[in-house]
Amino acid sequence: MPRVLLVTSSNWPSGEPGAPVLDAVLADRGIDAGWVCWDDPEVDWAAADLVAVRSTWDYIARYDEFVAWARRVDDVGRQLNGADVFAWNLDKGYLTGLGDLPVVPTRSATTLAELAAGVTEFGTAVVKPRIGASGAGVLVVDDPADPRLGQEIDDHPELHNGIGPWVVQPLVASVRTEGETSVFVLDGRAVSQVDKLPSGGEIRVHEHFGGASRPVPLRDESAQLALRGMAAAEEVLGCRLDYGRVDMMRLDDGTLAVSELELTEPGLYLDVLPENAQPFADLVSARLG
């Protein structure tokens, strides 16, 4: 029976939301899968037939440590996507280097002066830590002198807006009406779609901030952009990607544009879309084969 390690973090010890669905699907295929924490020193990574990062969401304050761990895993066995992909994808600065792919306009800033210039350019801007997840540390500002840009972030004090680096994007108005779309691409196929809406005056669609996610039929426009996004990343990285989730939103001119490529630990939204377990299991089975 092949052994697969599904990698999580200590604050998600049982795995991502909806994990039992994936556990059952893998077990039905005769795959011995178990959830382990990436920083558990007792785990024997070399004993696994395959390692799949799933819910390691504490990396936002441990980037160097997490990437070093992933490289050690690559050295001893087979890991989906792998450390080079993670190191590139965890820093949102990658959004500035995706060629002609439609992307939400993005500026990278490493100083407060560059940050202020980005806010000035966009008028009303969304400022994010370049290394972050789940909407942590996101600010909406319309004043380049906004004092919050030099302070610690209340919801995640380990992220310091006064230090950076950051990415700056325009506030896309449709996020409050149409929301954000996520398309799951597994083993080169766009397999499903989830639409996400924020709550109240929020722009963050994550459930932590009151957002709601719902599965919808996969739209051709969304699927095509997702495949283009994955291809653009593969071109930059020079490798084939095993999996990814492509987030997108509609710009003011009607263009559907990529807002993020989640290639490290994209949750499968199994709690609202349990059907995602089957194509992920297909991917795992194919790599074990």
WOHULIN-V712279 format. One record per residue. N is the residue number from 1. RES is the residue in three letters. SS is DSSP state (a for helix, b for strand, c for the rest). D_LAST is the distance of its C-alpha to the last C-alpha in whole Angstrom. Layout:
# WOHULIN-V712279
n=N res=RES ss=SS d_last=D_LAST
n=N res=RES ss=SS d_last=D_LAST
This chain:
# WOHULIN-V712279
n=1 res=MET ss=c d_last=12
n=2 res=PRO ss=c d_last=10
n=3 res=ARG ss=b d_last=12
n=4 res=VAL ss=b d_last=13
n=5 res=LEU ss=b d_last=16
n=6 res=LEU ss=b d_last=18
n=7 res=VAL ss=b d_last=20
n=8 res=THR ss=b d_last=24
n=9 res=SER ss=c d_last=27
n=10 res=SER ss=a d_last=30
n=11 res=ASN ss=a d_last=32
n=12 res=TRP ss=a d_last=29
n=13 res=PRO ss=c d_last=28
n=14 res=SER ss=c d_last=27
n=15 res=GLY ss=c d_last=24
n=16 res=GLU ss=c d_last=25
n=17 res=PRO ss=c d_last=27
n=18 res=GLY ss=c d_last=26
n=19 res=ALA ss=a d_last=23
n=20 res=PRO ss=a d_last=23
n=21 res=VAL ss=a d_last=22
n=22 res=LEU ss=a d_last=19
n=23 res=ASP ss=a d_last=19
n=24 res=ALA ss=a d_last=20
n=25 res=VAL ss=a d_last=17
n=26 res=LEU ss=a d_last=14
n=27 res=ALA ss=a d_last=16
n=28 res=ASP ss=a d_last=16
n=29 res=ARG ss=c d_last=12
n=30 res=GLY ss=c d_last=13
n=31 res=ILE ss=c d_last=12
n=32 res=ASP ss=b d_last=14
n=33 res=ALA ss=b d_last=15
n=34 res=GLY ss=b d_last=19
n=35 res=TRP ss=b d_last=21
n=36 res=VAL ss=b d_last=23
n=37 res=CYS ss=b d_last=25
n=38 res=TRP ss=c d_last=24
n=39 res=ASP ss=c d_last=28
n=40 res=ASP ss=c d_last=28
n=41 res=PRO ss=c d_last=28
n=42 res=GLU ss=c d_last=27
n=43 res=VAL ss=c d_last=23
n=44 res=ASP ss=c d_last=21
n=45 res=TRP ss=a d_last=19
n=46 res=ALA ss=a d_last=18
n=47 res=ALA ss=a d_last=17
n=48 res=ALA ss=c d_last=14
n=49 res=ASP ss=c d_last=10
n=50 res=LEU ss=b d_last=11
n=51 res=VAL ss=b d_last=14
n=52 res=ALA ss=b d_last=15
n=53 res=VAL ss=b d_last=19
n=54 res=ARG ss=b d_last=20
n=55 res=SER ss=b d_last=24
n=56 res=THR ss=c d_last=26
n=57 res=TRP ss=a d_last=29
n=58 res=ASP ss=a d_last=31
n=59 res=TYR ss=a d_last=30
n=60 res=ILE ss=a d_last=33
n=61 res=ALA ss=a d_last=36
n=62 res=ARG ss=c d_last=33
n=63 res=TYR ss=a d_last=32
n=64 res=ASP ss=a d_last=32
n=65 res=GLU ss=a d_last=31
n=66 res=PHE ss=a d_last=28
n=67 res=VAL ss=a d_last=27
n=68 res=ALA ss=a d_last=27
n=69 res=TRP ss=a d_last=25
n=70 res=ALA ss=a d_last=22
n=71 res=ARG ss=a d_last=23
n=72 res=ARG ss=a d_last=23
n=73 res=VAL ss=a d_last=20
n=74 res=ASP ss=a d_last=18
n=75 res=ASP ss=a d_last=20
n=76 res=VAL ss=a d_last=18
n=77 res=GLY ss=c d_last=15
n=78 res=ARG ss=c d_last=12
n=79 res=GLN ss=b d_last=14
n=80 res=LEU ss=c d_last=14
n=81 res=ASN ss=c d_last=16
n=82 res=GLY ss=c d_last=18
n=83 res=ALA ss=a d_last=22
n=84 res=ASP ss=a d_last=23
n=85 res=VAL ss=a d_last=22
n=86 res=PHE ss=a d_last=24
n=87 res=ALA ss=a d_last=27
n=88 res=TRP ss=a d_last=28
n=89 res=ASN ss=a d_last=27
n=90 res=LEU ss=c d_last=29
n=91 res=ASP ss=c d_last=32
n=92 res=LYS ss=a d_last=33
n=93 res=GLY ss=a d_last=35
n=94 res=TYR ss=a d_last=32
n=95 res=LEU ss=a d_last=34
n=96 res=THR ss=a d_last=36
n=97 res=GLY ss=c d_last=34
n=98 res=LEU ss=c d_last=32
n=99 res=GLY ss=c d_last=34
n=100 res=ASP ss=c d_last=35
n=101 res=LEU ss=c d_last=33
n=102 res=PRO ss=c d_last=35
n=103 res=VAL ss=b d_last=36
n=104 res=VAL ss=c d_last=38
n=105 res=PRO ss=c d_last=41
n=106 res=THR ss=b d_last=40
n=107 res=ARG ss=b d_last=42
n=108 res=SER ss=b d_last=41
n=109 res=ALA ss=b d_last=44
n=110 res=THR ss=c d_last=44
n=111 res=THR ss=c d_last=48
n=112 res=LEU ss=a d_last=50
n=113 res=ALA ss=a d_last=52
n=114 res=GLU ss=a d_last=49
n=115 res=LEU ss=a d_last=48
n=116 res=ALA ss=a d_last=51
n=117 res=ALA ss=a d_last=51
n=118 res=GLY ss=a d_last=48
n=119 res=VAL ss=a d_last=50
n=120 res=THR ss=a d_last=53
n=121 res=GLU ss=a d_last=51
n=122 res=PHE ss=a d_last=49
n=123 res=GLY ss=c d_last=52
n=124 res=THR ss=c d_last=50
n=125 res=ALA ss=b d_last=47
n=126 res=VAL ss=b d_last=44
n=127 res=VAL ss=b d_last=43
n=128 res=LYS ss=b d_last=40
n=129 res=PRO ss=b d_last=39
n=130 res=ARG ss=c d_last=36
n=131 res=ILE ss=c d_last=34
n=132 res=GLY ss=c d_last=34
n=133 res=ALA ss=c d_last=32
n=134 res=SER ss=c d_last=34
n=135 res=GLY ss=c d_last=37
n=136 res=ALA ss=c d_last=38
n=137 res=GLY ss=c d_last=41
n=138 res=VAL ss=c d_last=41
n=139 res=LEU ss=b d_last=45
n=140 res=VAL ss=b d_last=47
n=141 res=VAL ss=b d_last=50
n=142 res=ASP ss=c d_last=53
n=143 res=ASP ss=c d_last=55
n=144 res=PRO ss=c d_last=54
n=145 res=ALA ss=c d_last=56
n=146 res=ASP ss=c d_last=54
n=147 res=PRO ss=a d_last=55
n=148 res=ARG ss=a d_last=51
n=149 res=LEU ss=a d_last=50
n=150 res=GLY ss=a d_last=51
n=151 res=GLN ss=c d_last=50
n=152 res=GLU ss=b d_last=48
n=153 res=ILE ss=c d_last=45
n=154 res=ASP ss=c d_last=47
n=155 res=ASP ss=c d_last=43
n=156 res=HIS ss=c d_last=41
n=157 res=PRO ss=c d_last=44
n=158 res=GLU ss=c d_last=41
n=159 res=LEU ss=c d_last=41
n=160 res=HIS ss=b d_last=44
n=161 res=ASN ss=c d_last=46
n=162 res=GLY ss=c d_last=48
n=163 res=ILE ss=c d_last=46
n=164 res=GLY ss=c d_last=43
n=165 res=PRO ss=c d_last=41
n=166 res=TRP ss=b d_last=41
n=167 res=VAL ss=b d_last=40
n=168 res=VAL ss=b d_last=43
n=169 res=GLN ss=b d_last=42
n=170 res=PRO ss=b d_last=45
n=171 res=LEU ss=c d_last=45
n=172 res=VAL ss=c d_last=43
n=173 res=ALA ss=a d_last=46
n=174 res=SER ss=a d_last=43
n=175 res=VAL ss=a d_last=41
n=176 res=ARG ss=a d_last=44
n=177 res=THR ss=c d_last=44
n=178 res=GLU ss=c d_last=41
n=179 res=GLY ss=c d_last=39
n=180 res=GLU ss=b d_last=35
n=181 res=THR ss=b d_last=32
n=182 res=SER ss=b d_last=29
n=183 res=VAL ss=b d_last=26
n=184 res=PHE ss=b d_last=22
n=185 res=VAL ss=b d_last=20
n=186 res=LEU ss=b d_last=16
n=187 res=ASP ss=c d_last=14
n=188 res=GLY ss=c d_last=17
n=189 res=ARG ss=b d_last=18
n=190 res=ALA ss=b d_last=21
n=191 res=VAL ss=b d_last=21
n=192 res=SER ss=b d_last=24
n=193 res=GLN ss=b d_last=27
n=194 res=VAL ss=b d_last=29
n=195 res=ASP ss=b d_last=33
n=196 res=LYS ss=b d_last=35
n=197 res=LEU ss=b d_last=39
n=198 res=PRO ss=c d_last=41
n=199 res=SER ss=c d_last=44
n=200 res=GLY ss=c d_last=47
n=201 res=GLY ss=c d_last=48
n=202 res=GLU ss=c d_last=45
n=203 res=ILE ss=c d_last=42
n=204 res=ARG ss=c d_last=39
n=205 res=VAL ss=c d_last=37
n=206 res=HIS ss=c d_last=35
n=207 res=GLU ss=a d_last=36
n=208 res=HIS ss=a d_last=38
n=209 res=PHE ss=a d_last=41
n=210 res=GLY ss=c d_last=41
n=211 res=GLY ss=c d_last=39
n=212 res=ALA ss=b d_last=37
n=213 res=SER ss=b d_last=34
n=214 res=ARG ss=b d_last=33
n=215 res=PRO ss=b d_last=30
n=216 res=VAL ss=b d_last=31
n=217 res=PRO ss=c d_last=30
n=218 res=LEU ss=c d_last=28
n=219 res=ARG ss=c d_last=31
n=220 res=ASP ss=a d_last=30
n=221 res=GLU ss=a d_last=32
n=222 res=SER ss=a d_last=30
n=223 res=ALA ss=a d_last=27
n=224 res=GLN ss=a d_last=28
n=225 res=LEU ss=a d_last=29
n=226 res=ALA ss=a d_last=26
n=227 res=LEU ss=a d_last=24
n=228 res=ARG ss=a d_last=27
n=229 res=GLY ss=a d_last=27
n=230 res=MET ss=a d_last=23
n=231 res=ALA ss=a d_last=24
n=232 res=ALA ss=a d_last=27
n=233 res=ALA ss=a d_last=25
n=234 res=GLU ss=a d_last=23
n=235 res=GLU ss=a d_last=26
n=236 res=VAL ss=a d_last=27
n=237 res=LEU ss=a d_last=24
n=238 res=GLY ss=c d_last=23
n=239 res=CYS ss=c d_last=19
n=240 res=ARG ss=c d_last=17
n=241 res=LEU ss=c d_last=17
n=242 res=ASP ss=c d_last=14
n=243 res=TYR ss=b d_last=17
n=244 res=GLY ss=b d_last=21
n=245 res=ARG ss=b d_last=24
n=246 res=VAL ss=b d_last=26
n=247 res=ASP ss=b d_last=30
n=248 res=MET ss=b d_last=33
n=249 res=MET ss=b d_last=36
n=250 res=ARG ss=b d_last=39
n=251 res=LEU ss=c d_last=42
n=252 res=ASP ss=c d_last=46
n=253 res=ASP ss=c d_last=45
n=254 res=GLY ss=c d_last=43
n=255 res=THR ss=c d_last=40
n=256 res=LEU ss=b d_last=37
n=257 res=ALA ss=b d_last=35
n=258 res=VAL ss=b d_last=33
n=259 res=SER ss=b d_last=34
n=260 res=GLU ss=b d_last=31
n=261 res=LEU ss=b d_last=27
n=262 res=GLU ss=b d_last=25
n=263 res=LEU ss=c d_last=22
n=264 res=THR ss=c d_last=22
n=265 res=GLU ss=c d_last=23
n=266 res=PRO ss=c d_last=23
n=267 res=GLY ss=c d_last=24
n=268 res=LEU ss=c d_last=22
n=269 res=TYR ss=c d_last=26
n=270 res=LEU ss=c d_last=24
n=271 res=ASP ss=c d_last=28
n=272 res=VAL ss=c d_last=29
n=273 res=LEU ss=c d_last=26
n=274 res=PRO ss=c d_last=24
n=275 res=GLU ss=c d_last=22
n=276 res=ASN ss=a d_last=20
n=277 res=ALA ss=a d_last=18
n=278 res=GLN ss=a d_last=16
n=279 res=PRO ss=a d_last=15
n=280 res=PHE ss=a d_last=14
n=281 res=ALA ss=a d_last=12
n=282 res=ASP ss=a d_last=10
n=283 res=LEU ss=a d_last=10
n=284 res=VAL ss=a d_last=9
n=285 res=SER ss=a d_last=6
n=286 res=ALA ss=a d_last=5
n=287 res=ARG ss=a d_last=5
n=288 res=LEU ss=a d_last=4
n=289 res=GLY ss=c d_last=0
